[in-house]
Amino acid sequence: MTLDDFVDLPGLGRVTVTEERRPRGVVAYRVSAAELYGTVLFKPNVLDQQLGPDRVIVQLGDGEHVLATHLTNLLVVGGVTLVGGGSARDLDTASRPLRLRLAPEKAADQSTAGGAAAVHHAHALCQLLASRYRRLDRLALMRAAA
């Protein structure tokens, strides 16, 4: 199932968000705006010897590769390509922020104002997407992952 919508992101304006529900409980958010494009995945994290996942992984870029630089459609903000992600145990509580580690892909962008702004905007975007993810039937998504 695919849904299209918009969110307003301070500093970047109106962002088109396409939500796609995939097998194994994965939800892909493809985003685009004048200065922003890419994919952010929310994936249930099934640990060994666990009946059902209780954690969600947030990943910048699309694919299953273990190296972030080998993923496709990485998030680009203001011309800076970002890698990284993180996880959350309890997305039901909006007051618990996502624990994300985001960084510019190129070392030269890591110490620039543009790189810092890109990371800031990506954090804000992921928080907005997490609030959208909270409204889904996550029990069904977790069951699909288990």
C-alpha positions as CSV (number, residue, x, y, z in Angstrom):
1,M,0.0,0.0,0.0
2,T,1.3,3.4,-0.9
3,L,0.1,6.8,0.4
4,D,1.2,10.3,-0.5
5,D,1.0,13.3,1.8
6,F,2.8,16.4,2.8
7,V,4.6,17.7,5.9
8,D,5.9,21.2,6.6
9,L,9.5,21.2,7.8
10,P,10.9,24.4,9.2
11,G,13.7,25.7,7.0
12,L,12.8,23.4,4.1
13,G,9.1,24.1,3.5
14,R,6.6,21.6,2.2
15,V,8.0,18.1,1.9
16,T,6.2,15.4,-0.2
17,V,6.1,12.1,1.7
18,T,5.2,8.8,0.1
19,E,4.6,6.0,2.6
20,E,5.0,2.4,1.4
21,R,4.3,-0.6,3.6
22,R,6.5,-3.5,2.7
23,P,6.8,-7.1,3.7
24,R,8.2,-8.0,7.1
25,G,6.7,-4.9,8.7
26,V,9.0,-2.4,7.0
27,V,7.6,1.1,6.2
28,A,9.5,3.2,3.7
29,Y,9.0,7.0,3.6
30,R,10.2,8.5,0.3
31,V,10.6,12.3,0.8
32,S,11.2,15.1,-1.7
33,A,11.3,18.9,-1.6
34,A,13.3,21.6,-3.3
35,E,16.4,20.9,-1.0
36,L,15.6,17.4,0.2
37,Y,15.1,13.9,-1.2
38,G,15.7,10.3,-0.3
39,T,14.2,7.4,1.7
40,V,13.9,6.8,5.4
41,L,13.0,3.3,6.5
42,F,11.3,2.2,9.8
43,K,12.0,-1.5,10.3
44,P,11.0,-3.7,13.2
45,N,14.1,-5.1,14.9
46,V,13.8,-8.8,15.7
47,L,16.4,-9.9,18.2
48,D,17.5,-13.5,18.6
49,Q,15.2,-15.6,20.8
50,Q,12.6,-12.9,20.8
51,L,9.0,-13.8,19.9
52,G,8.2,-10.4,18.6
53,P,10.2,-7.2,18.1
54,D,9.9,-4.4,20.6
55,R,12.3,-2.0,18.8
56,V,12.2,-0.1,15.6
57,I,15.2,0.7,13.5
58,V,15.3,4.0,11.6
59,Q,17.6,3.8,8.5
60,L,18.5,6.5,6.0
61,G,18.5,5.0,2.6
62,D,16.9,2.0,1.0
63,G,18.2,-1.6,1.0
64,E,19.5,-4.3,3.3
65,H,23.3,-3.8,2.9
66,V,25.2,-3.5,6.2
67,L,27.3,-0.6,4.9
68,A,25.4,2.6,4.9
69,T,27.3,3.9,1.8
70,H,26.0,0.9,-0.2
71,L,22.3,1.7,0.4
72,T,20.3,3.3,-2.4
73,N,18.4,6.6,-2.3
74,L,20.3,8.0,0.7
75,L,18.8,11.2,2.2
76,V,20.2,14.4,0.7
77,V,19.6,17.7,2.4
78,G,20.9,20.9,0.9
79,G,23.2,19.0,-1.4
80,V,24.7,17.1,1.6
81,T,24.3,13.3,1.5
82,L,23.6,11.8,4.9
83,V,24.2,8.3,6.3
84,G,23.1,6.7,9.5
85,G,20.0,6.0,11.6
86,G,19.2,4.6,14.9
87,S,16.6,2.9,16.9
88,A,13.8,3.4,19.4
89,R,12.3,1.1,21.9
90,D,9.1,2.9,22.6
91,L,7.6,5.0,19.8
92,D,4.3,5.2,21.6
93,T,5.7,7.9,23.8
94,A,6.2,11.0,21.7
95,S,8.4,12.5,24.5
96,R,11.0,9.9,23.9
97,P,13.1,11.1,21.0
98,L,14.6,8.8,18.5
99,R,18.3,8.0,19.2
100,L,19.8,8.8,15.8
101,R,23.4,9.0,14.6
102,L,23.4,10.9,11.4
103,A,26.4,12.3,9.6
104,P,27.4,13.6,6.2
105,E,28.7,10.8,4.0
106,K,31.7,12.9,2.9
107,A,34.3,13.8,5.5
108,A,34.6,17.2,4.0
109,D,31.0,18.0,4.8
110,Q,31.2,16.9,8.5
111,S,32.7,20.1,9.8
112,T,30.8,22.6,7.7
113,A,27.8,24.7,8.5
114,G,26.0,23.0,5.6
115,G,26.7,19.6,7.0
116,A,25.5,20.6,10.5
117,A,22.3,22.1,9.0
118,A,21.7,19.0,7.0
119,V,21.9,16.8,10.1
120,H,19.6,19.1,12.0
121,H,17.0,19.0,9.3
122,A,17.3,15.2,8.9
123,H,16.7,14.8,12.7
124,A,13.6,17.0,12.5
125,L,12.3,15.1,9.5
126,C,12.8,11.7,11.2
127,Q,10.9,13.0,14.3
128,L,8.0,14.0,12.0
129,L,8.1,10.6,10.3
130,A,8.2,8.9,13.7
131,S,5.0,10.7,14.6
132,R,3.4,9.4,11.4
133,Y,4.7,5.9,12.1
134,R,3.1,6.0,15.6
135,R,-0.3,6.3,14.0
136,L,0.0,3.0,12.1
137,D,-1.1,-0.4,13.3
138,R,2.4,-1.3,14.6
139,L,1.2,-4.5,16.2
140,A,0.4,-5.8,12.7
141,L,3.8,-4.5,11.5
142,M,5.6,-6.3,14.3
143,R,3.7,-9.5,13.7
144,A,4.7,-9.3,10.0
145,A,8.3,-9.0,11.1
146,A,8.2,-11.9,13.6
